[in-house]
Amino acid sequence: MVDQGLAARVDFAGGCRTVARPVGEPYGFSMDRPAPRRNRKPARHRGRSDSSAGHAADRLDNVSQAYRNLRGAIVWGQLSPGSRISERAIAEWLGLSRTPVRSALHRLEQEGFVSSIGHGKERRLLAAPLTLADGQEVYFIVGHLEGLAARTAAELPAPRRKKLVARMRDLNRQLAAESRRKGDASRVFDLDLEFHRTYVEHVVGPRLLTLHRAIKPQSERYSRLYISVLLDELSNSVKEHEAIARSIADGDPDAAQRAVERNWHNAAARLARIIAQHGERGSWQAWGEYDLRASLGKRRDGQKR
C-alpha cells in the first residue's frame, strides 16, 4: 500500500528537506524511515538449499528495489534536479548494502536520470538537471517512439482501432474540458499521460515497449515540473491529439506517425519557451567555479575546508 498525501524527508545529500508526496504516487516508498530489512538467517544457519542461483536472485531483487525507489524519487521531484546523491545514505535508507545501490545508480546514470560531475575521488552523482537541450532531446525521442506506436495502432483491425480511438477521444474530451476551466494541473497531467499510453500499451511489441518505458519517465520530469505553466497551451495539445485519433481511426499509418511526432515537436517548442522564461532547473553549468567547489567541500583556492 502507498501512503498518500504524506510528506517525505529527503536526506540523500546530507541535508534534510520536506517535500509533499503527490496523491496517488505509484512508487511505494517512504523516506521518513529506513526501508525494512528482509528477515534472513545468518549464513551459518543456511542449509544446502540456498543455491548460488538463489543468492543471484536476491541480489537482482535488491538492485530492482533500489532502482524503482530512486527513479520514483527523481521523477516525482523528491530528489530535486541537480541535488547531490549519496550512495551511503541511500543504502542506509533502503537497508541494503552499497553494492545493489551502486548498480541501480549506474543503470539510472545510463538512462539519464542521474548525472555526475568531477572525476576520480571527486566524482559526485546528482539527480539529472532539467535543461533546455536535454528536454528537447527527450521529447524528440519520445515523439519518435510514440510515432512508431501510432503507426502500429493505425494498422490494427478496424474493430480494435474503433475501441482504441473511442478511449482516446474520451480522454481528449476530458482534457478539453480541463483547458476551458483551467483545471487541476495533476489531473491534466494524468489525462495526457493516459491518452498517449492508450495507443502504446498493449499495441506495440516488447522491444519498443521497453524503450518507451525507459525514456518516457524522463519526459514526465519536465511535464510535472512545468505543467502548471503549460496549462495555457493545453488547447493546442487537444487539437493535436484529435489529429492523432483521426489518423488512427482512418487506418492511415503515415498520417498517424506524423501527427504524433508533430505533437511532440510542438510540445518541445512549448517547453523551450517555458524554460526560456522560467529558467533551467539544477543545471550545474550555472553554478560557476565557486559553487562547484563548494559542493565538493573545498574553498575556491582548492584547499580543503
C-alpha positions, 0 to 999 in steps of 0.5 A: 500500500502507498501512503498518500498525501504524506510528506517525505524527508529527503536526506540523500545529500546530507541535508534534510528537506520536506517535500509533499508526496503527490496523491496517488504516487505509484512508487511505494516508498517512504523516506521518513524511515529506513526501508525494512530489512528482509528477515534472513538467517545468518549464513551459518544457519543456511542449509544446502538449499540456498543455491548460488542461483538463489543468492543471484536472485536476491541480489537482482531483487535488491538492485530492482528495489533500489532502482524503482525507489530512486527513479520514483524519487527523481521523477516525482521531484523528491530528489530535486534536479541537480541535488547531490546523491549519496550512495551511503545514505541511500543504502542506509535508507533502503537497508541494503548494502552499497553494492545493489545501490551502486548498480541501480545508480549506474543503470539510472546514470545510463538512462539519464536520470542521474548525472555526475560531475568531477572525476576520480575521488571527486566524482559526485552523482546528482539527480539529472538537471532539467535543461533546455537541450536535454528536454528537447532531446527527450521529447524528440525521442519520445515523439519518435517512439510514440510515432512508431506506436501510432503507426502500429495502432493505425494498422490494427483491425478496424474493430480494435482501432474503433475501441482504441480511438473511442478511449482516446477521444474520451480522454481528449474530451476530458482534457478539453474540458480541463483547458476551458476551466483551467483545471487541476494541473495533476489531473491534466497531467494524468489525462495526457499521460493516459491518452498517449499510453492508450495507443502504446500499451498493449499495441506495440511489441516488447522491444519498443515497449521497453524503450518507451518505458525507459525514456518516457519517465524522463519526459514526465520530469519536465511535464510535472515540473512545468505543467502548471505553466503549460496549462495555457497551451493545453488547447493546442495539445487537444487539437493535436491529439484529435489529429492523432485519433483521426489518423488512427481511426482512418487506418492511415499509418503515415498520417498517424506517425506524423501527427504524433511526432508533430505533437511532440515537436510542438510540445518541445517548442512549448517547453523551450519557451517555458524554460526560456522564461522560467529558467533551467532547473539544477543545471550545474553549468550555472553554478560557476567555479565557486559553487562547484567547489563548494559542493565538493567541500573545498574553498575556491583556492582548492584547499580543503575546508 
